[in-house]
Amino acid sequence: MDSQHCQEGWTLYQIPGPNMKGADVRADFHYYNWVDIYDTLGLGENVPIANGSGSDSLLVLDPQTEEWVVMRVPYPMGFYSRGLDGRIDDPDGGWKGRGVWANYGTNFNWHTEGARARPARWSSSRSDPTRSPDRATSLRSTRRIGIGRGACGD
């Protein structure tokens, strides 16, 4: 890419995820992206997050290290996220007062076990700094996203 339209230039990052057999192109489906402008996850302001709809994950680009943080849902029947949003309930409550919500859309995800019988779900994610006091180690680790029913409970 040249700088004809953007004088600052572009930086493209290879996103992690599954590959098609025999190809070096990622096969993941990134339906939606969202920028955490308010540091909802505790990973910094203006952190881009993409849905890894084909890899049961949310993918966070750490702008400081230019590395991807893969947040996986520990749910055995798949996680097909289609949207993201952040919520800060208590700005002074640390990681317990904030979270990122990703919906589990049931459109076109019938390939997951039991998908036709399950309603849509929301999942919340909280970045728990107590699990790793070292920020660099914490960012490299896979984060756990808890499953919750409804848009308000976790």
N, C-alpha and C positions, 0 to 999 in steps of 0.2 A: 504494500500500500504506500502511496505517496502522501505528501502533506498538502495536496491541493485543497482539500476541504477542512482540514484541521491542522493548523500550523504547529501544534504541540506534538503531533504524530500519534500513532496508534501502537499499542502493545497487545498482542494476542497471546493468550495463555492456553496451553493444552490442558483441557479439563480431564480429570480422571474418570474412569468408568469402563464398562464392558466394551469389547471390540467384536466386530463381526469376524467370523473365522476367515483367516487368510487376508485380512485387511488391517491397515493401521489407523483407520478412521473409527472414532468412537460411535457406538451404537446406542448410547443412552438418549433419552428423550427429555429435553429441557424445555418444558412447556412454559415456564414462567421464571422471571428473575426479579429480585427485590434487593434494595439497598437499605441496610440497617443504619440509617442516618443518626439515630439517637443512642447508639451503643446498647441496644436492647439485650443482645447476647453477651455482652461483656468482652467482645473481641475488638472493640474500637469503633469509632464513628465512621460512617460511609464505607462499610464493609459489604461488598456484593455477595449475594447468596443466590444460587440457582437450584431449581428442583432437579434431582436425579431420578426422574419418574421411572426410568427403566433399571435403576440400580438400588432401589429402596433407600434413598439417601437425600440429604440436603448438602450442597457443596458450597463451601464458604472460601472465598479468596482472601487470604491475609495480605493486605497491601504492604505491610512492613517486610515480610519475608518473600512475598510473591509465591507462596506455596498454598496448596489447597488443603483445607480441613474438611474431612469427610465425616458427616454426622449421620449415623445409621440408626434405624429404628429396630430395637430388639424384639421384633414381632415375627413369629414364624410364618405368617400367611401373606407377607408382602406389604409394601407401603408405596402407594402410587399417588404421590403428592401433586396437586394441581395449582395450589395457591399458597401464598405466604403473607403473614402480617406480624407485626410486633406489638407488644403491649407492656407498658410499664405501670404496674399498680401502685408500687411504693418505691419512689426513686431513692429513698434512704434505706431500703430493705435489703440491699445487696442482691445477690443472684436470686434470692427467693421472691423478690418483689417485681421481677420482670421475666419475660419469656417470649419466644417466637412461636407462632402458631402456624401449622401447615395443615391444609385440609387433605383428607383422603378421599379423592373423588372416585365414584363408582362408574363413571363413564368410560367405556372401552377398556376396562381392566379385568374382564372376565377370565383372563388367563390365570389369575391367582386362585388358589384353592379356596372354595367357598364364597367366591366374590358375588355370585348372584343372590345369595341368601343374606348378605351383610349390608347394613345401611352405611351411608357415608359417615366418616369419622373425622375428628380433629385431633391433632397431636401437638403437644407443647414441648418445647425444648428449653432447658435452662443450662447455662454454662456454669458449672459448679467449680469455683477456683479452689475449693478445699480438697478436691481430689488430687490436684497437683500444684504445689506452691510455685513451681517453675513455669512461667508463662510459655516459654518455648516448648517444653515437654508437653504442656497442656494443649497447645495448639496442634501438635503433631498427632496427638492421640485421637482415636475415634470417640465421638461423643454419643451419649445415650439420649434418645428421645422417648419420652413416655407417651403411651397411648391413653387418650381420655375420650369419653363419650360426650357429645354436645359441645357447644362453643364456649362454655364458661368453666367447666370443671377440668381438673387434671389429677 
